[in-house]
Amino acid sequence: MSGAPKAPARPLAEMRVLDLATFIAAPFCGTLLAEFGADVIKVELPGAGDSARTLGDQEQGVSLLWLQEARNKRALTCDLRVPAGQQIIRELVAAGYDIVLENFRPGTLERWNLGYQDLAQVNPRVILVRVSGYGQTGPARHKPGFGRIAHAFGGLTYLAGYPDRPPVNPGSATIADYVAGLFAAFGVMVAREYRARTGRGQQIDVALYEAIFRILDSLAITYSVKGTVRERVGTITPLAAPHNHYPTADEKWIAIACTNDRLFTRLARVMGCPELSTDPRFADARSRVEHREELDTLVSAWTARHPLRKLVQLLDEAEIPCSPIYSIADIFQDPQYRARQTLLEVVHPLLGPLQMPTVIPRLSDSPGAVEWLGPALGEHTEQVLREVLGYTPARIAALRAEGVI
């Protein structure tokens, strides 16, 4: 958990970021940038810290989520609600920390004299990334929002589950946070390119619900043209069949995806029923969708006669897309994950070796890296104030005594 400067080889080594945000969405943007070399200063309330420090599973008093999602960041405590704390932020922006991340309700930074206009006065190149539940505009802009709320408002939850049952949580309540963080990081790179050409900074407005809405494939355009409301369909896809989850002889599950006639012909051969590919019910994609239940019954009867490993072998040999439906325990045993080191091992001084998702995407010449895990609260406060802003030990001590840091 060292705060040493990053190696110059990192592609974003010249980027300076202030992460004023909490929880996951905007902070995840900062984590992605930090993994590729950006100097990201995580700003937290003295004595309390980011709520992510207490979110999820804990081990020996340490949040595992925090260790993963605050990796490569330097930790600074600073009370943004008081003038002295606000002055520290403005000085850091003036000193070149010109990408600022926040996810407070719209108007909060302005009340703290840290809105875009305030920051642009000290550094016109500032890029302010604003992540919120509903965005900075519109009648819902002041409403609080979390991932689960964004899934509901953005249209994802309505699609999750079976048609005769209530909507379910689509796997994880934080999908919207991570997707919004990705869009925010992309926005930073676009804004930096624009700034390189014009010298001007700008605001980036990311709404959690819009991040979810954007990834729902053809849902909106289909409704606009046909008036079709897509309903919950359980494990199938409305576009192709057989394209489902199927039982195995050893009481596991396998996912199979046949999206065209060529793949279905291969599957019919592997099943020992080549005649299915010429059966009028299944001979083309539209017919297979219309007779989905009959087809899924046949495929399920076949998969249920074989153990999972044998099914994967047969389908792989025929080049039919398939996968075991993995738990995290299965993932830890998979040779593909091991070969690509998708699970990265990092040593924590208290907890020892930990495994977590590696840095993606993988760049051939300028890869990212995890250099340290989520830092202790305020771990780098004195370092930042002393080295970046030139504060004296006496001034730092006074700020600490006043509760500003």
Secondary structure, DSSP 8 states (H G I E B T S, - for coil): -------TTSTTTT-EEEE---SSHHHHHHHHHHHTT-EEEEEE-TTT--GGGGSS-EETTEEHHHHHHTTTEEEEE--TTSHHHHHHHHHHHHTT--EEEE-S-TTHHHHTT-SHHHHHHH-TT-EEEEEESS-SSSTTTTS---HHHHHHHHTHHHHSS-TTS-----S-TTHHHHHHHHHHHHHHHHHHHHHHHHS--EEEEEEHHHHHHHTSTTHHHHHHHH-------TT-BTTBSSEEEEE-TTS-EEEEE--SHHHHHHHHHHTT-GGGGGSTTTSSHHHHHHTHHHHHHHHHHHHTTS-HHHHHHHHHHTT--EEE---HHHHHH-HHHHHHT-EEEEEETTTEEEEEE--SS--SSS-----S----TTTTHHHHHHHTT---HHHHHHHHHTT--
